Structures are given as C-alpha cells and as structure tokens.
Amino acid sequence: MAATIFKQLDDFRAGKRPSGVMNAIAAALTVQDSANVAAYFGGRANGLAPARGEPLRGGHTLREGDPAIRLVFAGDPERGIPPCTACHGPSAIKLGAPSLMRQRPAYIERELAAFAEGMRQNDINEQMRSIASQSTPVESHALAEFYGAGGDSAAHSSQRERP
C-alpha cells in the first residue's frame, strides 16, 4: 500500500494525475516527505482492506448477469478488458494498482471517467485509459457500487435495486 501511495504522490507532483489540491500538496513535499506520508498512510490499521488474505470468489463467469461482477471476476475478452481482480484484488495486486475494496463509489466513478477522458494519465502502458474508455457509464457505476460495498455481492445487489 505504501508503494502505491508513493507512486500516486509522484504522479500528482509530475502532473500525470491532475487534481488542483493534490498537485499543490505533492509539489510541496520532498521525496523523503512523500515516502514518510506513504509509510504513514500505508500502515494505518483503519485504512483500506488488506490486499492479502482476501478470498478469490469462484463461480463468476462471462455469463454473469451483473455487469460489475462479470467485469470484476471475468472481464470482457471481446473488448480486451481483463478482470479487475487481475490488478486490483482481491486475489492480485500490482504495484501502483491499489485495492479498490471499500473505496467511495463517487471516487471510483470519477476516476474511471478521468481515465476514459484521458484526463488521468498515470497508468503505465495506458491500460486503465483503454479499459475505462471501453466501459459504459452503467458499467462504471456498477463497478463503483460493487467496490464501494466492499465486494459484497448482496450489499451491491440491494444498492442496485433501490429506486
């Protein structure tokens, strides 16, 4: 988690990830300050769910009716979209790709839109820009709600069914 936070601070500082407030904060930090901030927030016990120890859920396939569950666990090979779990967990985490579990849905949806529009460009090899630009607004919203509910399929389904 600390390495991911450090990378994001560096991306804000370099302008690869636009955000008025965070760009200014990151620019004011030295490299050592960024490392200290990353270590602090990466080690917080009440932060996001740990990347390790979360079980991979089987039984989700390309025939899954729920777009979030289908994209999280199976992806969409026809559009070249890998499963979200390949990078963001629960089973795999890549450097620079944080766990999305329990992130605020509005944040996830906003960042997916920023990738889709090319406003956010801190994804190595442009993988998130490619994925987000191919995702529909309905899929992005469903993914945000799913991860915001902590990957709880029942909670996600009940949120989806609300009027």
C-alpha positions in Angstrom: 0.0 0.0 0.0 2.8 2.4 0.8 4.4 1.9 -2.6 1.1 2.7 -4.3 0.6 5.9 -2.2 4.2 7.0 -3.0 3.6 6.4 -6.7 0.4 8.4 -6.7 2.1 11.3 -4.9 4.8 11.3 -7.5 2.2 11.2 -10.3 0.4 14.2 -8.7 3.8 16.0 -8.5 4.6 15.2 -12.1 1.2 16.3 -13.4 0.3 12.8 -14.7 -2.7 12.8 -12.4 -4.5 16.2 -12.4 -6.0 17.5 -9.2 -5.6 21.1 -8.1 -5.4 20.4 -4.4 -3.3 17.2 -4.6 -0.9 18.6 -7.3 -0.1 21.5 -5.0 0.3 19.3 -1.9 2.5 16.8 -3.7 4.6 19.7 -5.2 5.3 21.0 -1.7 6.6 17.6 -0.5 10.2 16.4 -0.8 10.8 12.9 -1.9 11.5 11.9 1.7 8.3 13.7 2.8 6.4 11.6 0.2 8.0 8.4 1.5 7.1 9.4 5.0 3.4 10.2 4.1 3.2 6.9 2.1 4.6 4.9 5.0 2.2 6.5 7.5 -1.0 6.1 5.4 0.1 2.7 4.1 0.5 1.4 7.7 -2.8 2.7 9.1 -4.9 0.0 10.7 -8.1 1.7 9.8 -7.2 2.2 6.1 -8.5 0.1 3.2 -8.8 -3.7 3.5 -5.5 -5.5 3.3 -4.5 -6.6 -0.2 -3.6 -10.1 1.1 -5.9 -12.6 2.7 -9.0 -11.7 0.8 -10.5 -14.8 -0.8 -11.0 -15.1 -4.5 -14.6 -15.9 -5.3 -15.2 -18.7 -7.8 -18.3 -19.3 -9.9 -18.3 -15.9 -11.7 -18.2 -16.2 -15.5 -18.7 -14.3 -18.7 -22.4 -15.3 -18.5 -22.8 -13.4 -15.2 -25.8 -11.0 -15.5 -24.5 -8.4 -13.1 -22.1 -6.2 -15.1 -19.9 -5.4 -12.1 -19.4 -9.0 -11.0 -18.8 -10.0 -14.6 -16.1 -7.3 -15.1 -14.5 -7.8 -11.7 -14.1 -11.6 -11.9 -14.2 -12.4 -15.7 -13.6 -9.2 -17.6 -14.7 -8.9 -21.2 -12.3 -10.6 -23.6 -14.3 -9.4 -26.7 -13.4 -5.8 -25.7 -9.9 -6.7 -24.4 -10.9 -5.9 -20.8 -9.2 -8.1 -18.3 -10.9 -8.9 -14.9 -10.4 -6.1 -12.4 -9.2 -8.7 -9.9 -6.1 -9.2 -12.1 -4.6 -5.9 -10.7 -6.9 -4.6 -8.0 -7.7 -7.7 -6.0 -9.0 -9.4 -4.1 -6.6 -12.1 -5.4 -3.9 -10.0 -7.1 -2.4 -6.6 -6.5 0.2 -5.0 -8.8 2.5 -2.2 -7.8 0.6 1.1 -8.5 -2.8 -0.7 -8.7 -4.4 -0.4 -5.2 -7.1 -2.5 -3.9 -10.5 -0.8 -4.7 -12.4 -2.5 -1.9 -14.4 0.0 0.2 -13.3 3.0 -1.8 -16.0 5.6 -2.1 -18.2 4.8 -5.1 -18.2 8.5 -6.2 -14.4 8.5 -6.2 -14.1 5.3 -8.3 -16.7 6.6 -10.8 -14.9 9.9 -11.1 -11.5 8.3 -11.6 -12.9 5.9 -14.2 -14.3 8.9 -16.1 -10.9 10.7 -15.8 -9.1 7.7 -17.3 -11.8 7.4 -20.0 -11.4 11.1 -21.0 -7.6 11.0 -20.9 -7.5 13.5 -18.0 -5.8 11.0 -15.8 -2.6 9.6 -17.4 -0.7 7.9 -14.7 -1.4 4.3 -15.8 1.7 2.7 -17.2 1.0 1.3 -20.7 -2.4 3.2 -20.7 -4.2 0.1 -19.6 -6.8 1.9 -17.4 -7.4 4.5 -20.2 -8.1 1.7 -22.6 -10.4 -0.2 -20.2 -12.3 2.9 -18.9 -12.8 4.3 -22.4 -14.5 1.0 -23.4 -16.7 0.7 -20.3 -20.2 2.1 -20.4 -21.4 4.6 -17.8 -23.7 1.9 -16.4 -20.7 -0.5 -16.0 -18.6 2.2 -14.4 -21.4 3.0 -11.9 -21.9 -0.7 -11.2 -18.2 -1.3 -10.6 -18.1 1.8 -8.3 -21.0 0.5 -6.2 -19.6 -3.1 -6.1 -16.2 -2.0 -4.8 -17.8 0.6 -2.5 -19.8 -2.1 -0.9 -16.5 -4.0 -0.2 -17.2 -6.6 -2.9 -20.2 -7.8 -1.0 -22.5 -9.1 -3.8 -25.6 -9.0 -1.6 -25.0 -5.4 -0.5 -24.2 -4.4 -4.1 -27.4 -6.0 -5.4 -29.5 -4.3 -2.7 -27.9 -0.9 -3.6 -28.6 -1.6 -7.3 -32.3 -2.4 -6.7 -33.0 0.9 -4.9 -35.3 3.3 -6.7 
